[in-house]
Amino acid sequence: MANELGAGNADGARSAVRVVLSMAALDAVIVGGTLLAARRLVGLAYSSEEEVVSSVAAMVPLVCITVVTDCVQGALSGVARGCGWQHLGAYVNLGSFYLLGIPMAILLGFVLRMGARGLWLGVVCGSLSQSALLSAINFFTDWPKMVRSPSLRQQTSCALVHS
């Protein structure tokens, strides 16, 4: 994507983002689907006690949501880095987890006494907001304008040389 921006190819950059998101979606479906299908087996990997197996099986759907959002945010964080938007990525990460995820985890896990499920739901809230914000940033990106920006080309080429 950064190479396409540096070459002045806005359509190529947009296509690269679509490809990476498609690959992330495929990864999320395969890993999330496999985890969901094997949720009882995951519990058996830790214990043969039915209570442990049932508890793990109940948490796996939340883990699957986290897998999906991690795939999306990983791809979109790479796009942000390629565009020279590291500062936006930092703000999104800080806001999503420190302003939303951790307070929600504390509220759900301890105040509402949901335990481990509440803690994980807090992480899911942070991860969902991170993915939503990064998606919004990428959705509203004016790719032709990014190509015309000389400061972007300089940042992108510097990033490629130092990689």
HELIX and SHEET records of a PDB file:
HELIX    1   1 ALA A    2  GLY A    6  1                                   5    
HELIX    2   2 ALA A   10  ALA A   37  1                                  28    
HELIX    3   3 ARG A   39  LEU A   44  1                                   6    
HELIX    4   4 GLU A   50  GLY A   82  1                                  33    
HELIX    5   5 GLN A   86  ASN A   93  1                                   8    
HELIX    6   6 LEU A   94  GLY A  101  3                                   8    
HELIX    7   7 ILE A  102  ILE A  106  1                                   5    
HELIX    8   8 LEU A  107  VAL A  111  3                                   5    
HELIX    9   9 GLY A  115  PHE A  139  1                                  25    
HELIX   10  10 TRP A  143  ARG A  148  1                                   6    
HELIX   11  11 PRO A  150  HIS A  162  1                                  13    
END                                                                             
